[in-house]
């Protein structure tokens, strides 16, 4: 987009130089004609930007997002009190990265749109696809502020899930207030794929980001570094 704007500016500057050259040689009518054309062109461009500015920016300078593993992850266990007793939990996060940092992502949300289970042949989807009419909204971290939507230029982290090493369960985290019942957790020894869709006020794409989780039993040992993580990886990005 920046290169296109620079090229357009050079073209306009070139026509202005030609008009000035014509005027300096006494070709006033020719110079006036060029200036009239430039004025009409500028008015048309201004009208188009006013009517279709957002669409034109998205076409010529599209916002590009991705979901990935944060560059920095926890190397410790949390110990929240669950059912009256401290419980060892490892917290997994995912990151939404803006690859167009000169454009701020406005009111960004992350939605879970489907869950894919692995069949006996090792394939995902088909009869093992769990989908729901209403997508599930994920929570930004920390959730103490703007947990449902965020505006940012570089990147933001959202809660993905919690791994319980003593029982090998991966528990998906979704917005608590949304309600409803479904079973998004990954049981020990299983693999699940979670399909996400990202939306924002100024981002309109149908991309799907698929994240795979493999959950295993782990013997709780508090050695350093703590070996209490489910295996989490981003496996696909579909347009």
Buried (B, 14 or more C-beta within 10 A) or exposed (E): BEEEEEEEEEEBEEBBEEBEEBBEEEBEEBBEEBBEEBEEEEEEEEEEEEEEEEEEBBEEBBBEBBBBBBEEBBEEBEEEEEEEEEBBBBBBBBBBBBEBEEBBBBBBBBBBBBBBBBEEEEEBEEEBEBEEEEBBBBBBBEBEEBBBBBBBEEBBBBBBBBBBBEEBBBBBBBBEEEEEEEEBBBEBEBBBBBBBBBBBEBBEBEBBBBBBBBBBEBEEEEEEEBEBBBEBEBEEEEE
